[in-house]
Amino acid sequence: MTTKAMKIFFLLVLLLVVSQAAAVSDTAMCRKSKGQCSFLLCPMFQRATSTCYNGLAKCCMPFWSPSAARGGH
């Protein structure tokens, strides 16, 4: 590979790693606050309080959960 191709490859790998780190952080926060991630609508008697997988899914929590009343944090 040429030097230019190596630089482009390195930048793509770096972007992939950074985007995965962001995806893990909001998903981890959801799981830490006892929520569950859903790509579709939240199940019955639950509401979306934040996001998962870098904003692609919803973090669903029961209406009666104390952390759901605080906004999931």
N, CA, C and O atoms as CSV, one atom per row, in Angstrom:
chain,resi,resn,atom,element,x,y,z
A,1,MET,N,N,0.842,-1.189,0.000
A,1,MET,CA,C,0.000,0.000,0.000
A,1,MET,C,C,0.876,1.237,0.000
A,1,MET,O,O,1.990,1.247,0.525
A,2,THR,N,N,0.340,2.263,-0.599
A,2,THR,CA,C,1.086,3.517,-0.634
A,2,THR,C,C,0.913,4.249,0.692
A,2,THR,O,O,0.070,3.890,1.514
A,3,THR,N,N,1.715,5.262,0.877
A,3,THR,CA,C,1.656,6.048,2.112
A,3,THR,C,C,0.309,6.741,2.255
A,3,THR,O,O,-0.242,6.807,3.353
A,4,LYS,N,N,-0.219,7.253,1.165
A,4,LYS,CA,C,-1.511,7.945,1.206
A,4,LYS,C,C,-2.630,6.967,1.579
A,4,LYS,O,O,-3.516,7.299,2.367
A,5,ALA,N,N,-2.583,5.771,1.013
A,5,ALA,CA,C,-3.585,4.757,1.335
A,5,ALA,C,C,-3.484,4.342,2.800
A,5,ALA,O,O,-4.504,4.115,3.450
A,6,MET,N,N,-2.280,4.243,3.316
A,6,MET,CA,C,-2.091,3.890,4.728
A,6,MET,C,C,-2.677,4.960,5.644
A,6,MET,O,O,-3.286,4.638,6.665
A,7,LYS,N,N,-2.498,6.218,5.289
A,7,LYS,CA,C,-3.048,7.316,6.098
A,7,LYS,C,C,-4.565,7.269,6.095
A,7,LYS,O,O,-5.191,7.444,7.140
A,8,ILE,N,N,-5.163,7.034,4.937
A,8,ILE,CA,C,-6.622,6.961,4.846
A,8,ILE,C,C,-7.134,5.768,5.649
A,8,ILE,O,O,-8.129,5.881,6.364
A,9,PHE,N,N,-6.463,4.637,5.533
A,9,PHE,CA,C,-6.851,3.452,6.288
A,9,PHE,C,C,-6.775,3.718,7.791
A,9,PHE,O,O,-7.682,3.338,8.532
A,10,PHE,N,N,-5.715,4.359,8.239
A,10,PHE,CA,C,-5.548,4.680,9.651
A,10,PHE,C,C,-6.669,5.604,10.135
A,10,PHE,O,O,-7.207,5.400,11.223
A,11,LEU,N,N,-7.021,6.603,9.348
A,11,LEU,CA,C,-8.099,7.518,9.738
A,11,LEU,C,C,-9.439,6.793,9.813
A,11,LEU,O,O,-10.232,7.062,10.716
A,12,LEU,N,N,-9.701,5.887,8.889
A,12,LEU,CA,C,-10.950,5.124,8.936
A,12,LEU,C,C,-11.024,4.236,10.169
A,12,LEU,O,O,-12.074,4.134,10.803
A,13,VAL,N,N,-9.923,3.600,10.504
A,13,VAL,CA,C,-9.890,2.762,11.706
A,13,VAL,C,C,-10.085,3.620,12.952
A,13,VAL,O,O,-10.806,3.226,13.869
A,14,LEU,N,N,-9.461,4.765,12.992
A,14,LEU,CA,C,-9.607,5.675,14.123
A,14,LEU,C,C,-11.057,6.130,14.277
A,14,LEU,O,O,-11.578,6.162,15.392
A,15,LEU,N,N,-11.705,6.478,13.186
A,15,LEU,CA,C,-13.111,6.882,13.243
A,15,LEU,C,C,-13.997,5.742,13.723
A,15,LEU,O,O,-14.942,5.967,14.480
A,16,LEU,N,N,-13.706,4.543,13.299
A,16,LEU,CA,C,-14.480,3.387,13.734
A,16,LEU,C,C,-14.344,3.173,15.239
A,16,LEU,O,O,-15.338,2.912,15.917
A,17,VAL,N,N,-13.149,3.281,15.757
A,17,VAL,CA,C,-12.908,3.094,17.195
A,17,VAL,C,C,-13.612,4.183,18.003
A,17,VAL,O,O,-14.222,3.891,19.032
A,18,VAL,N,N,-13.534,5.414,17.557
A,18,VAL,CA,C,-14.171,6.522,18.283
A,18,VAL,C,C,-15.688,6.367,18.270
A,18,VAL,O,O,-16.335,6.598,19.292
A,19,SER,N,N,-16.262,5.985,17.145
A,19,SER,CA,C,-17.715,5.830,17.083
A,19,SER,C,C,-18.177,4.669,17.958
A,19,SER,O,O,-19.247,4.753,18.562
A,20,GLN,N,N,-17.408,3.598,18.042
A,20,GLN,CA,C,-17.771,2.475,18.898
A,20,GLN,C,C,-17.678,2.856,20.370
A,20,GLN,O,O,-18.478,2.384,21.177
A,21,ALA,N,N,-16.731,3.689,20.730
A,21,ALA,CA,C,-16.607,4.129,22.119
A,21,ALA,C,C,-17.834,4.940,22.524
A,21,ALA,O,O,-18.323,4.801,23.645
A,22,ALA,N,N,-18.334,5.781,21.625
A,22,ALA,CA,C,-19.532,6.565,21.913
A,22,ALA,C,C,-20.749,5.665,22.024
A,22,ALA,O,O,-21.613,5.900,22.869
A,23,ALA,N,N,-20.834,4.647,21.196
A,23,ALA,CA,C,-21.967,3.729,21.236
A,23,ALA,C,C,-21.992,2.955,22.549
A,23,ALA,O,O,-23.063,2.700,23.100
A,24,VAL,N,N,-20.854,2.592,23.037
A,24,VAL,CA,C,-20.791,1.847,24.290
A,24,VAL,C,C,-21.174,2.743,25.457
A,24,VAL,O,O,-21.806,2.274,26.404
A,25,SER,N,N,-20.816,3.997,25.416
A,25,SER,CA,C,-21.045,4.843,26.579
A,25,SER,C,C,-22.528,5.085,26.850
A,25,SER,O,O,-22.945,4.979,28.004
A,26,ASP,N,N,-23.352,5.407,25.834
A,26,ASP,CA,C,-24.763,5.643,26.129
A,26,ASP,C,C,-25.492,4.338,26.423
A,26,ASP,O,O,-26.445,4.322,27.202
A,27,THR,N,N,-25.052,3.246,25.806
A,27,THR,CA,C,-25.643,1.943,26.096
A,27,THR,C,C,-25.290,1.513,27.520
A,27,THR,O,O,-26.138,0.985,28.239
A,28,ALA,N,N,-24.061,1.735,27.921
A,28,ALA,CA,C,-23.647,1.379,29.283
A,28,ALA,C,C,-24.412,2.201,30.314
A,28,ALA,O,O,-24.793,1.677,31.362
A,29,MET,N,N,-24.640,3.467,30.033
A,29,MET,CA,C,-25.400,4.310,30.967
A,29,MET,C,C,-26.840,3.809,31.099
A,29,MET,O,O,-27.407,3.820,32.191
A,30,CYS,N,N,-27.426,3.371,29.984
A,30,CYS,CA,C,-28.785,2.836,30.030
A,30,CYS,C,C,-28.831,1.580,30.893
A,30,CYS,O,O,-29.694,1.450,31.761
A,31,ARG,N,N,-27.913,0.668,30.656
A,31,ARG,CA,C,-27.898,-0.581,31.419
A,31,ARG,C,C,-27.584,-0.321,32.891
A,31,ARG,O,O,-28.119,-0.992,33.773
A,32,LYS,N,N,-26.718,0.651,33.149
A,32,LYS,CA,C,-26.361,0.977,34.535
A,32,LYS,C,C,-27.570,1.504,35.302
A,32,LYS,O,O,-27.707,1.265,36.502
A,33,SER,N,N,-28.447,2.226,34.598
A,33,SER,CA,C,-29.632,2.770,35.260
A,33,SER,C,C,-30.813,1.799,35.185
A,33,SER,O,O,-31.962,2.205,35.361
A,34,LYS,N,N,-30.532,0.521,34.924
A,34,LYS,CA,C,-31.527,-0.559,34.895
A,34,LYS,C,C,-32.524,-0.412,33.748
A,34,LYS,O,O,-33.666,-0.857,33.860
A,35,GLY,N,N,-32.101,0.208,32.648
A,35,GLY,CA,C,-32.956,0.315,31.472
A,35,GLY,C,C,-32.668,-0.795,30.494
A,35,GLY,O,O,-31.735,-1.576,30.681
A,36,GLN,N,N,-33.482,-0.863,29.434
A,36,GLN,CA,C,-33.237,-1.828,28.375
A,36,GLN,C,C,-33.322,-1.109,27.037
A,36,GLN,O,O,-34.143,-0.209,26.861
A,37,CYS,N,N,-32.483,-1.502,26.105
A,37,CYS,CA,C,-32.413,-0.859,24.795
A,37,CYS,C,C,-33.423,-1.480,23.848
A,37,CYS,O,O,-33.584,-2.700,23.808
A,38,SER,N,N,-34.107,-0.629,23.081
A,38,SER,CA,C,-35.099,-1.107,22.129
A,38,SER,C,C,-34.981,-0.307,20.843
A,38,SER,O,O,-34.984,0.924,20.864
A,39,PHE,N,N,-34.875,-1.021,19.708
A,39,PHE,CA,C,-34.818,-0.343,18.418
A,39,PHE,C,C,-36.206,0.077,17.945
A,39,PHE,O,O,-36.331,0.971,17.108
A,40,LEU,N,N,-37.240,-0.554,18.468
A,40,LEU,CA,C,-38.615,-0.219,18.103
A,40,LEU,C,C,-39.228,0.599,19.235
A,40,LEU,O,O,-38.512,1.244,20.001
A,41,LEU,N,N,-40.535,0.571,19.336
A,41,LEU,CA,C,-41.196,1.254,20.438
A,41,LEU,C,C,-40.849,0.584,21.764
A,41,LEU,O,O,-40.545,-0.609,21.807
A,42,CYS,N,N,-40.896,1.350,22.829
A,42,CYS,CA,C,-40.673,0.764,24.153
A,42,CYS,C,C,-41.840,-0.167,24.476
A,42,CYS,O,O,-42.965,0.084,24.044
A,43,PRO,N,N,-41.585,-1.244,25.234
A,43,PRO,CA,C,-42.665,-2.147,25.618
A,43,PRO,C,C,-43.736,-1.432,26.444
A,43,PRO,O,O,-43.523,-0.322,26.932
A,44,MET,N,N,-44.877,-2.080,26.590
A,44,MET,CA,C,-45.991,-1.511,27.339
A,44,MET,C,C,-45.562,-1.176,28.764
A,44,MET,O,O,-44.801,-1.920,29.381
A,45,PHE,N,N,-46.047,-0.071,29.272
A,45,PHE,CA,C,-45.768,0.437,30.618
A,45,PHE,C,C,-44.319,0.888,30.790
A,45,PHE,O,O,-43.817,0.965,31.911
A,46,GLN,N,N,-43.657,1.182,29.687
A,46,GLN,CA,C,-42.308,1.730,29.744
A,46,GLN,C,C,-42.243,2.957,28.845
A,46,GLN,O,O,-43.033,3.104,27.913
A,47,ARG,N,N,-41.298,3.824,29.138
A,47,ARG,CA,C,-41.111,5.015,28.311
A,47,ARG,C,C,-39.637,5.203,27.997
A,47,ARG,O,O,-38.766,4.709,28.712
A,48,ALA,N,N,-39.373,5.927,26.914
A,48,ALA,CA,C,-37.999,6.197,26.507
A,48,ALA,C,C,-37.437,7.317,27.372
A,48,ALA,O,O,-38.035,8.388,27.471
A,49,THR,N,N,-36.298,7.073,27.994
A,49,THR,CA,C,-35.687,8.082,28.854
A,49,THR,C,C,-34.387,8.633,28.272
A,49,THR,O,O,-33.985,9.748,28.604
A,50,SER,N,N,-33.726,7.861,27.407
A,50,SER,CA,C,-32.499,8.318,26.748
A,50,SER,C,C,-32.276,7.440,25.522
A,50,SER,O,O,-33.227,6.854,25.005
A,51,THR,N,N,-31.043,7.342,25.052
A,51,THR,CA,C,-30.755,6.562,23.851
A,51,THR,C,C,-29.732,5.461,24.136
A,51,THR,O,O,-29.081,5.443,25.181
A,52,CYS,N,N,-29.613,4.550,23.176
A,52,CYS,CA,C,-28.627,3.473,23.200
A,52,CYS,C,C,-27.976,3.383,21.835
A,52,CYS,O,O,-28.487,3.926,20.855
A,53,TYR,N,N,-26.846,2.696,21.773
A,53,TYR,CA,C,-26.149,2.438,20.513
A,53,TYR,C,C,-25.942,3.718,19.697
A,53,TYR,O,O,-26.257,3.781,18.508
A,54,ASN,N,N,-25.410,4.719,20.367
A,54,ASN,CA,C,-25.059,5.983,19.729
A,54,ASN,C,C,-26.274,6.670,19.111
A,54,ASN,O,O,-26.184,7.247,18.027
A,55,GLY,N,N,-27.397,6.605,19.796
A,55,GLY,CA,C,-28.607,7.289,19.356
A,55,GLY,C,C,-29.485,6.496,18.416
A,55,GLY,O,O,-30.516,7.009,17.980
A,56,LEU,N,N,-29.129,5.277,18.085
A,56,LEU,CA,C,-29.923,4.482,17.143
A,56,LEU,C,C,-31.100,3.779,17.809
A,56,LEU,O,O,-32.046,3.392,17.123
A,57,ALA,N,N,-31.065,3.606,19.119
A,57,ALA,CA,C,-32.127,2.913,19.845
A,57,ALA,C,C,-32.552,3.756,21.043
A,57,ALA,O,O,-31.904,4.743,21.392
A,58,LYS,N,N,-33.646,3.347,21.659
A,58,LYS,CA,C,-34.173,4.042,22.831
A,58,LYS,C,C,-33.826,3.258,24.097
A,58,LYS,O,O,-33.783,2.028,24.092
A,59,CYS,N,N,-33.585,3.981,25.159
A,59,CYS,CA,C,-33.407,3.365,26.471
A,59,CYS,C,C,-34.764,3.415,27.170
A,59,CYS,O,O,-35.247,4.492,27.518
A,60,CYS,N,N,-35.371,2.259,27.373
A,60,CYS,CA,C,-36.711,2.174,27.935
A,60,CYS,C,C,-36.656,1.800,29.412
A,60,CYS,O,O,-35.896,0.925,29.828
A,61,MET,N,N,-37.481,2.487,30.184
A,61,MET,CA,C,-37.562,2.213,31.620
A,61,MET,C,C,-39.022,2.236,32.041
A,61,MET,O,O,-39.825,2.944,31.435
A,62,PRO,N,N,-39.381,1.471,33.071
A,62,PRO,CA,C,-40.770,1.475,33.556
A,62,PRO,C,C,-41.180,2.864,34.039
A,62,PRO,O,O,-40.350,3.639,34.514
A,63,PHE,N,N,-42.465,3.165,33.911
A,63,PHE,CA,C,-42.978,4.458,34.373
A,63,PHE,C,C,-42.738,4.663,35.858
A,63,PHE,O,O,-42.488,5.783,36.302
A,64,TRP,N,N,-42.813,3.575,36.632
A,64,TRP,CA,C,-42.717,3.678,38.089
A,64,TRP,C,C,-41.298,3.608,38.627
A,64,TRP,O,O,-41.098,3.656,39.841
A,65,SER,N,N,-40.306,3.494,37.748
A,65,SER,CA,C,-38.919,3.411,38.190
A,65,SER,C,C,-38.436,4.756,38.717
A,65,SER,O,O,-38.685,5.779,38.079
A,66,PRO,N,N,-37.746,4.789,39.871
A,66,PRO,CA,C,-37.251,6.062,40.417
A,66,PRO,C,C,-36.271,6.756,39.456
A,66,PRO,O,O,-36.285,7.982,39.347
A,67,SER,N,N,-35.428,5.993,38.765
A,67,SER,CA,C,-34.492,6.645,37.862
A,67,SER,C,C,-35.190,7.132,36.595
A,67,SER,O,O,-34.683,8.044,35.942
A,68,ALA,N,N,-36.334,6.558,36.225
A,68,ALA,CA,C,-37.092,7.050,35.065
A,68,ALA,C,C,-37.678,8.429,35.384
A,68,ALA,O,O,-37.795,9.278,34.500
A,69,ALA,N,N,-38.039,8.640,36.630
A,69,ALA,CA,C,-38.580,9.944,37.015
A,69,ALA,C,C,-37.515,11.036,36.964
A,69,ALA,O,O,-37.831,12.211,36.776
A,70,ARG,N,N,-36.257,10.645,37.130
A,70,ARG,CA,C,-35.162,11.615,37.078
A,70,ARG,C,C,-34.603,11.765,35.671
A,70,ARG,O,O,-33.634,12.498,35.475
A,71,GLY,N,N,-35.181,11.097,34.699
A,71,GLY,CA,C,-34.679,11.188,33.336
A,71,GLY,C,C,-33.606,10.173,33.029
A,71,GLY,O,O,-32.836,10.368,32.088
A,72,GLY,N,N,-33.527,9.098,33.785
A,72,GLY,CA,C,-32.588,8.029,33.501
A,72,GLY,C,C,-31.181,8.245,34.021
A,72,GLY,O,O,-30.299,7.447,33.705
A,73,HIS,N,N,-30.929,9.272,34.793
A,73,HIS,CA,C,-29.556,9.517,35.285
A,73,HIS,C,C,-29.527,9.464,36.781
A,73,HIS,O,O,-28.469,9.644,37.385
